[in-house]
Every structure is written in C-alpha cells, then in structure tokens.
Amino acid sequence: MSRNTVTKDTADPTTTTPASDVPQPARRNRRRTTGIVISVLVGAFLTFDVVIKLTRPQEVVDSMAKLGFPIDQALVMGVVLLVCLVVYAIPRTAVLGALGITAYLGGAVTANMRIEAPLFDTVLFAVYFGVLMWIGLVLRRPELLKVVGLKR
C-alpha cells in the first residue's frame, strides 16, 4: 500500500489525502452544468434563427436579397437548420447535430465573405458561435477531447 492511500479500515479523521486523490464530482458537475447552459443558449439562438427563416419577416427578406439568395431559400435553410438543431438537442446524437450546425455556419461565413461584409463582427460571428457551441458540447462530454487528441 502506498503512503498516499487511505483505506476505510485505517482512516484517521485527522489524516488528509492529497487533492489529486480526492474525487471531484462537484467540479465535473459544474463543468457539465456550464456546458448545458451554453448548449441551451446556443439552441435558443438557433431556434430564433429557424423561426425567422420560416416566418420570413421583412428583415429576413432584405438580408436574403443582400446576400444574393432567393427568398424561397430561407425556407430550405430554416428546415435544414431545424433538422440539425433537433439532432443536436438529443444527447445521443448531439455530436452529429453539432457537425451539421458547423457546416451550416460555414455556409454563413462563405455567404458573408462573398458580399465582403465586415470581417470581425459579421463574417466571423458564425465562427465565434460555432466555437462556443463546441465548447458547450465538450464541457458536457469531455471524452470528445480524446477524439481530437487533446486528452489521453
């Protein structure tokens, strides 16, 4: 038995174990909760995007024209985003949904680059949003870091 190991039978109430030996469920729960909050906020924003694409208020009509898309494409974009959002909202398929949303956001970057929109606040907004979405997902499911080689 190593000197840092404490068993129930020999545990002395005055003996402390190193912090690395203490399970950290509270820390893990805080991370997971933060990830869920981020994911809910991302989902709420995307839900708003779906609703305005499907209802097509004048602002959407104007922005679609500015981007060079026919207004009928708003319906297609809204349905595609809705499917990706539903898949993202289901815990078992969240990664697949995040991949679909990432592709959708990539299209937004491309469309804004094509019209030479301001880089940092318009073009890259979709990138910032995508990074936030993935941070929320990784906080919910830290094993994803292993997939990309950031954790053993």
CYANA upper distance limits for C-alpha pairs under 8 A (distance plus 0.5 A):
  1 MET  CA      5 THR  CA      7.05
  4 ASN  CA     17 THR  CA      7.03
  4 ASN  CA     18 PRO  CA      7.76
  5 THR  CA     17 THR  CA      8.12
  6 VAL  CA     10 THR  CA      7.31
  6 VAL  CA     11 ALA  CA      6.31
  6 VAL  CA     17 THR  CA      7.84
  7 THR  CA     11 ALA  CA      6.17
 11 ALA  CA     15 THR  CA      7.64
 17 THR  CA     21 ASP  CA      6.92
 17 THR  CA     22 VAL  CA      7.51
 18 PRO  CA     22 VAL  CA      7.40
 24 GLN  CA     28 ARG  CA      6.86
 25 PRO  CA     29 ASN  CA      6.41
 26 ALA  CA     30 ARG  CA      6.65
 27 ARG  CA     31 ARG  CA      6.85
 28 ARG  CA     32 ARG  CA      6.64
 29 ASN  CA     33 THR  CA      6.42
 30 ARG  CA     34 THR  CA      6.54
 31 ARG  CA     35 GLY  CA      6.59
 31 ARG  CA    139 LEU  CA      6.05
 31 ARG  CA    140 ARG  CA      7.57
 32 ARG  CA     36 ILE  CA      6.65
 32 ARG  CA    139 LEU  CA      5.88
 32 ARG  CA    140 ARG  CA      5.04
 32 ARG  CA    141 ARG  CA      8.10
 33 THR  CA     37 VAL  CA      6.67
 33 THR  CA    140 ARG  CA      7.92
 34 THR  CA     38 ILE  CA      6.67
 34 THR  CA    136 GLY  CA      7.70
 34 THR  CA    139 LEU  CA      7.52
 34 THR  CA    140 ARG  CA      8.39
 35 GLY  CA     39 SER  CA      6.54
 35 GLY  CA    135 ILE  CA      7.67
 35 GLY  CA    136 GLY  CA      4.53
 35 GLY  CA    137 LEU  CA      6.61
 35 GLY  CA    138 VAL  CA      7.72
 35 GLY  CA    139 LEU  CA      5.11
 35 GLY  CA    140 ARG  CA      5.41
 36 ILE  CA     40 VAL  CA      6.54
 36 ILE  CA    136 GLY  CA      7.03
 36 ILE  CA    137 LEU  CA      8.27
 36 ILE  CA    139 LEU  CA      8.38
 36 ILE  CA    140 ARG  CA      6.82
 37 VAL  CA     41 LEU  CA      6.74
 37 VAL  CA    136 GLY  CA      8.17
 38 ILE  CA     42 VAL  CA      6.66
 38 ILE  CA    132 LEU  CA      7.95
 38 ILE  CA    133 MET  CA      7.60
 38 ILE  CA    136 GLY  CA      5.60
 39 SER  CA     43 GLY  CA      6.48
 39 SER  CA    133 MET  CA      6.78
 39 SER  CA    136 GLY  CA      5.83
 39 SER  CA    137 LEU  CA      7.28
 40 VAL  CA     44 ALA  CA      6.51
 41 LEU  CA     45 PHE  CA      6.74
 42 VAL  CA     46 LEU  CA      6.69
 42 VAL  CA    129 PHE  CA      8.33
 42 VAL  CA    132 LEU  CA      8.40
 42 VAL  CA    133 MET  CA      6.74
 43 GLY  CA     47 THR  CA      6.44
 43 GLY  CA     85 LEU  CA      7.47
 43 GLY  CA     89 ALA  CA      8.09
 44 ALA  CA     48 PHE  CA      6.77
 45 PHE  CA     49 ASP  CA      6.86
 46 LEU  CA     50 VAL  CA      6.67
 46 LEU  CA     81 LEU  CA      8.24
 46 LEU  CA     85 LEU  CA      7.80
 47 THR  CA     51 VAL  CA      6.68
 47 THR  CA     82 LEU  CA      8.00
 47 THR  CA     85 LEU  CA      8.18
 48 PHE  CA     52 ILE  CA      6.77
 49 ASP  CA     53 LYS  CA      6.60
 49 ASP  CA     78 GLY  CA      7.97
 50 VAL  CA     54 LEU  CA      6.65
 50 VAL  CA     78 GLY  CA      5.28
 50 VAL  CA     79 VAL  CA      7.86
 50 VAL  CA     81 LEU  CA      6.96
 50 VAL  CA     82 LEU  CA      6.61
 51 VAL  CA     55 THR  CA      6.50
 51 VAL  CA     78 GLY  CA      7.91
 52 ILE  CA     56 ARG  CA      5.97
 52 ILE  CA     57 PRO  CA      7.06
 52 ILE  CA     60 VAL  CA      7.49
 53 LYS  CA     60 VAL  CA      7.30
 53 LYS  CA     74 ALA  CA      5.69
 53 LYS  CA     75 LEU  CA      6.56
 53 LYS  CA     77 MET  CA      7.58
 53 LYS  CA     78 GLY  CA      5.55
 54 LEU  CA     74 ALA  CA      7.28
 54 LEU  CA     75 LEU  CA      5.87
 54 LEU  CA     78 GLY  CA      6.21
 54 LEU  CA     79 VAL  CA      8.26
 56 ARG  CA     60 VAL  CA      6.00
 56 ARG  CA     61 VAL  CA      6.80
 56 ARG  CA     74 ALA  CA      7.84
 57 PRO  CA     61 VAL  CA      7.03
 58 GLN  CA     62 ASP  CA      6.61
 59 GLU  CA     63 SER  CA      6.59
 60 VAL  CA     64 MET  CA      6.42
 60 VAL  CA     74 ALA  CA      8.45
 61 VAL  CA     65 ALA  CA      6.77
 61 VAL  CA     71 ILE  CA      6.60
 62 ASP  CA     66 LYS  CA      6.66
 63 SER  CA     67 LEU  CA      6.61
 64 MET  CA     68 GLY  CA      6.64
 64 MET  CA     69 PHE  CA      5.66
 64 MET  CA     70 PRO  CA      7.16
 64 MET  CA     71 ILE  CA      6.62
 64 MET  CA     74 ALA  CA      7.92
 65 ALA  CA     69 PHE  CA      6.22
 65 ALA  CA     70 PRO  CA      7.15
 65 ALA  CA     71 ILE  CA      7.68
 67 LEU  CA    111 ALA  CA      6.88
 67 LEU  CA    112 ASN  CA      7.52
 67 LEU  CA    114 ARG  CA      8.49
 67 LEU  CA    115 ILE  CA      7.06
 69 PHE  CA     73 GLN  CA      7.02
 70 PRO  CA     74 ALA  CA      8.23
 71 ILE  CA     75 LEU  CA      8.34
 72 ASP  CA     76 VAL  CA      7.68
 73 GLN  CA     77 MET  CA      6.60
 74 ALA  CA     78 GLY  CA      6.46
 75 LEU  CA     79 VAL  CA      6.68
 76 VAL  CA     80 VAL  CA      6.65
 77 MET  CA     81 LEU  CA      6.55
 78 GLY  CA     82 LEU  CA      6.48
 79 VAL  CA     83 VAL  CA      6.71
 80 VAL  CA     84 CYS  CA      6.82
 81 LEU  CA     85 LEU  CA      6.44
 81 LEU  CA    101 ILE  CA      7.40
 81 LEU  CA    104 TYR  CA      7.65
 82 LEU  CA     86 VAL  CA      6.64
 83 VAL  CA     87 VAL  CA      6.77
 84 CYS  CA     88 TYR  CA      6.55
 84 CYS  CA     97 GLY  CA      5.35
 84 CYS  CA     98 ALA  CA      7.88
 84 CYS  CA    100 GLY  CA      6.04
 84 CYS  CA    101 ILE  CA      6.43
 85 LEU  CA     89 ALA  CA      6.59
 85 LEU  CA     97 GLY  CA      6.75
 85 LEU  CA    101 ILE  CA      7.75
 86 VAL  CA     90 ILE  CA      7.11
 86 VAL  CA     97 GLY  CA      7.89
 87 VAL  CA     93 THR  CA      6.21
 87 VAL  CA     94 ALA  CA      6.48
 87 VAL  CA     96 LEU  CA      7.40
 87 VAL  CA     97 GLY  CA      5.17
 88 TYR  CA     93 THR  CA      6.71
 88 TYR  CA     94 ALA  CA      4.44
 88 TYR  CA     95 VAL  CA      7.19
 88 TYR  CA     96 LEU  CA      7.31
 88 TYR  CA     97 GLY  CA      4.39
 88 TYR  CA     98 ALA  CA      6.24
 89 ALA  CA     93 THR  CA      8.26
 89 ALA  CA     94 ALA  CA      6.54
 89 ALA  CA     97 GLY  CA      8.15
 90 ILE  CA     94 ALA  CA      6.12
 93 THR  CA     97 GLY  CA      6.86
 94 ALA  CA     98 ALA  CA      6.55
 94 ALA  CA    137 LEU  CA      8.35
 95 VAL  CA     99 LEU  CA      6.75
 95 VAL  CA    137 LEU  CA      8.23
 96 LEU  CA    100 GLY  CA      6.92
 97 GLY  CA    101 ILE  CA      6.65
 98 ALA  CA    102 THR  CA      6.47
 98 ALA  CA    133 MET  CA      8.02
 98 ALA  CA    134 TRP  CA      7.82
 99 LEU  CA    103 ALA  CA      6.82
100 GLY  CA    104 TYR  CA      6.76
101 ILE  CA    105 LEU  CA      6.59
101 ILE  CA    130 GLY  CA      8.32
102 THR  CA    106 GLY  CA      6.63
102 THR  CA    130 GLY  CA      6.59
103 ALA  CA    107 GLY  CA      6.95
104 TYR  CA    108 ALA  CA      7.08
105 LEU  CA    109 VAL  CA      6.84
105 LEU  CA    126 ALA  CA      5.87
105 LEU  CA    127 VAL  CA      7.61
105 LEU  CA    130 GLY  CA      7.50
106 GLY  CA    110 THR  CA      6.78
106 GLY  CA    126 ALA  CA      7.76
106 GLY  CA    127 VAL  CA      8.16
107 GLY  CA    111 ALA  CA      6.56
108 ALA  CA    112 ASN  CA      6.66
108 ALA  CA    123 VAL  CA      8.15
108 ALA  CA    126 ALA  CA      7.15
109 VAL  CA    113 MET  CA      6.57
109 VAL  CA    123 VAL  CA      5.71
109 VAL  CA    124 LEU  CA      7.14
109 VAL  CA    126 ALA  CA      6.75
109 VAL  CA    127 VAL  CA      7.99
110 THR  CA    114 ARG  CA      6.64
110 THR  CA    123 VAL  CA      8.41
111 ALA  CA    115 ILE  CA      7.34
112 ASN  CA    116 GLU  CA      6.77
112 ASN  CA    117 ALA  CA      5.94
112 ASN  CA    122 THR  CA      7.70
112 ASN  CA    123 VAL  CA      5.93
113 MET  CA    117 ALA  CA      6.50
113 MET  CA    119 LEU  CA      8.28
113 MET  CA    123 VAL  CA      6.71
117 ALA  CA    122 THR  CA      6.75
117 ALA  CA    123 VAL  CA      6.78
118 PRO  CA    122 THR  CA      5.97
118 PRO  CA    123 VAL  CA      6.79
119 LEU  CA    123 VAL  CA      5.29
119 LEU  CA    124 LEU  CA      6.47
120 PHE  CA    124 LEU  CA      5.78
120 PHE  CA    125 PHE  CA      7.53
121 ASP  CA    125 PHE  CA      6.25
122 THR  CA    126 ALA  CA      8.29
123 VAL  CA    127 VAL  CA      8.39
124 LEU  CA    128 TYR  CA      6.74
125 PHE  CA    129 PHE  CA      6.55
126 ALA  CA    130 GLY  CA      6.51
127 VAL  CA    131 VAL  CA      6.67
128 TYR  CA    132 LEU  CA      6.74
129 PHE  CA    133 MET  CA      6.69
130 GLY  CA    134 TRP  CA      6.78
131 VAL  CA    135 ILE  CA      6.64
132 LEU  CA    136 GLY  CA      6.76
133 MET  CA    137 LEU  CA      6.84
134 TRP  CA    138 VAL  CA      6.54
135 ILE  CA    139 LEU  CA      6.61
136 GLY  CA    140 ARG  CA      6.80
137 LEU  CA    141 ARG  CA      6.49
138 VAL  CA    142 PRO  CA      5.43
138 VAL  CA    143 GLU  CA      8.02
138 VAL  CA    144 LEU  CA      6.52
138 VAL  CA    145 LEU  CA      7.51
142 PRO  CA    146 LYS  CA      8.44
143 GLU  CA    147 VAL  CA      7.69
144 LEU  CA    148 VAL  CA      7.39
145 LEU  CA    149 GLY  CA      6.74
145 LEU  CA    150 LEU  CA      5.64
145 LEU  CA    151 LYS  CA      5.91
146 LYS  CA    150 LEU  CA      6.31
146 LYS  CA    151 LYS  CA      5.28
146 LYS  CA    152 ARG  CA      6.30
